[in-house]
């Protein structure tokens, strides 16, 4: 079984490597997403199930309404997975490495071609998130980090429902790690780039059940506006109830 999983993982990465041109043409072609003189880079952050995907799509649509000339490439590993022809709902974790590589290839494309982009991810991987921001700044881009907070109980319930509908399983420990790491990382990176006016941090608080949403622009630290009543241990206990 391990050998079979590794073979699929290797095939997924190899497919992305040999189909970078097709990948960029599908998701970031220059006709639909023309280059602009002052492109921006947006990075979503937050736990799985926080409604980042829906928010990012609405954000892009709203910005397009205000500035029709700006067409934002949305980069999402979940969407890249669908580009891999042998991906199905049962092997999502096996092709995840290929999907992650696809995200990197798309970033190469949009950074090279001066296209606006939004990366829809959790921000739980500090080093990768940091590198992406540094790359964007080196391309003279303004950077917006959009941290979306959803109550972890509601977010976990959403991931459970999504698993039934889409087959995308997220283990509890990974969910909890991502929930806390995303917040820690946005604070850490904002502090590191605190003197750089081209890096902004936004906080969006949302409740899927009640539809309540508040937005805080250009903040220094999300903890000043957001109080989380759980630690990793108490959250795990609560989610297991």
N, C-alpha and C positions, 0 to 999 in steps of 0.2 A: 504493500500500500504506500509506504514512504517513497519507494522508487517511482511508482506511478505518479504520485503527487509532485515529485521533483521534476519528472519529465514534463508534466503539464506546465509547471512554473517556468521551466527553461524555455518551453515552446512559446509561452506568452511573451516573455522578454525578447526572444528572438524575432517574434512576429512584429513587435513594436519597432525594433531596431531596423528591420528591413522594410518597414512601411511608414517611415516618418513622413515622407512626402504626402502620402495619401491621408495620414492622420491630420496633418496641418491643413490640407485642402478641405477636409470634411468639417473641421471645427474652427478654423481660423483663416479661411481663404481671404485674399486681399480684395476680392470683389465685394463680398458682404461686409467685411471688416477692414475698410481702407486705412492706411497709415495716417496719423495726424502729427502735427508739429510738437504738441506738448502732451503726450500720452500719460495716463495715470495707471497706477497699480493698486488694486483693492484685494485685501486678504480677509476672508471670513474666518471667524474663530468661534469656538464653542463646542459643547459636547455633542455626540451623536444624538439625534432626536430633538435637537433644539429648534428645528424649523429653519435651518440655515438655507437649505436649497430653495424653499419657497420664497424666503425673504430675498435671497440674492436675485432670483428671477424677477421679482417685483421691483427691486432696486434698479436693475438694468432697464426694465421697461419704463420706469418713471424717469430715469435720466435721459433715455432716448426721446421721451416726450418733450423734455425741456431743451435738450440739445440734440436735434436729429442728426447732426453731422458726426456725433460720437456713437460709434458702434462698439460695444464692449464684448470681447470674447470671454465667454464663461468657461472656465476650466474645472472639471470635476472628475475625479477618479472613477466614480460610479458610472459616468457616461462613457469614459474611455474604455471601461470593461466591456461595454456593448460593442465596441469597435473590434474586439478580439473575436474572431469568427467561431471559435470552439468554446467560448464562455457560455455557461448556462448557470442556472441558479444554484446548482449543487456544487459547483467548483469555484465559487467566488473567492474563497481564501487562497486557492491555488494560483489564480491568475492575478492576485493583488499586486505582486511584484511587477508584473507587466503593466498593470494599470498605473502604478506609481511612476514607472519609467515613461509611460505615455504622457503623464502630467509634466514631467521634466522636458520632454521633447516639445510639447506645446509651449512651455515657457520659453524655450529657446527661440521658437518661431516668433512669438509676439514681441519679445524683447528685441530681436533682430529687426523686425518689420515695423517697429514704432506703432504698435497697436495697443489700444486700451484693453485691459483684461481684469477679470475678477477670478481669483482662485478660491473655490469653495472647498474648504477643508476644515479640520478641527483646530489647527495650530498647536496640537499636542506635542509635535516633534520640534523641540526648540531649535536644534541645529539647522534643520532643513528650513524652518520658517525664517530664521536669522539670515541664512544664505540667500534665500529668495528676496528678502528685503534689501540686502546689500547689493545684489545684482540689479535690482530695480533702481536703486539710488545711483549706481554707477552709470545707468542709462539716463540719468537726469530726470527721473520720474518723481512725481508726488506720490506718496504712499498713504493709503487709508487702511487701517486695521479695524475691522468691524466685528466687535465681540458681541455675540448674541447670547443672552442669558435666558434660559428656560428652566423652571423648577425641575430638579433632577428626577423627581418622582414622575412628573408628567412626561419628561423626555424619555425616561426608561420605558414607560408604557407605550409611547409612540414607536420606539425601536422594536418592541415586542410585536406590535401590530404590523409593522413593516416587514418583519421577518416572515410572518404568515403570508403576507401578500406578495412579497418579492423574493423571499428566500435569502435575505441578507442578514445573517446571524452575527450579532455582536456580543461576545462573552461579557458577563457582568463585570469582571475585574478590569477588562479593557475599557468598558464604559466609564467606570469610576475613575480610572487613571486619566482618561481623556478629559473628563469633567473638571478635575482639579488642575491638570497640567495646562489646559488651554488658558485658564485665568492667570495662573502663575506666569505663563510665558508672555502673554500680552503686557502684563505689568513690567516684567523684566526687560522686554525689548523696548517698550516706551521709555523706561528709565535710561537704557543704554543710549537711545537716540534723542534724549530730552532736549538737547541743544540744536537739533536739526528740525527746522520749521517745516520741512517737507514730509515729516512723518507725523500723522495724526492718528489718535485712537478714539474710536467711537464706541459707546455702549448702547445696546438695544436690549431692553428688558421686555419679555414677552410672556404671555400666558395663553397657550393654545385653547384652553377650556373657556376662558372668559374674554379672550380677544383684547386684553389690555396690553398696550405697548407704549413705552417711554423711550425717548432718544436723548442721549447726552453726547454732544459733539466736542471734539478736541479736548479730551480730558487727559490727566496725567496718570491716573490710577483708578481702576474700576472699583477697588475696595472702598473708595470714598463714597460711592453711590450704591454699593451693593453689599448686603450682609447675608452671608450663607451660614445657615444654622447647623450644617453638618460638617464632620470630618470624614475621612475615608472609611473609618471603621463604623461610625454610626450610620453613614449612608448605606453601606453594604448591609447592615442589619435591617434597616428600614426597607430596602428593596427586596429583601428575602422574605418579608412578612407575607 
